[in-house]
Amino acid sequence: MTPPGTPPGTPAADTTPDEVVLLDEHGTPTGTAPRASVHGTDTPLHLAFSCHLYDRDGRVLLTRRALGKRTWPGVWTNAFCGHPRPGEDLVDALRRHARHELGLEVTDVEPLLPDFRYRAVDASGTVENEVCPVFTARTTGTPRPHPDEVMELRWLSPQEVTDAATAAPWALSPWLVEQLAEVRAADALARVAPAPAGS
């Protein structure tokens, strides 16, 4: 319900409970938990997603996480990450987070690392423990970052992102560093793979 006195056309507040999907070791949903309390020193395995965003010139967006973020505050990472709500399609969740965190609409959403999973511990002892499919997407818009989510951003060439991960992995989120390593490994395997029989 929109409060009295709200200007016409103002979207109603999203009152959907913000919960994450808990998973077993096989990636099967086992229940839900409030997002606000799921991350701690013994974070259960849960479902997330990660998105690498490109502009019309082929540049990749890196964002610096706001200092108020519970995990890895102030660290540079890929465009955005998030958690789907129970029953929410991953691509729908991705579009929702793009609007919330960056004020952007995205197109051409494609899977990059559909089976990505990682566990990492930040300096405060808080654990990330996620099955986190990785996507790419495109935008033609200008980011309008939400200050609670993003404190800074930069558009870089893919090579500049790779070089940063090699030169200063400590300045980037661990999931970004791991994702880039997996993509490089997959690219290397593709280059040395034998040609299909009969080609």
Order of alpha helices (4+ residues) and beta strands (2+ residues): beta-beta-alpha-beta-beta-beta-beta-beta-alpha-beta-beta-beta-beta-beta-alpha-alpha
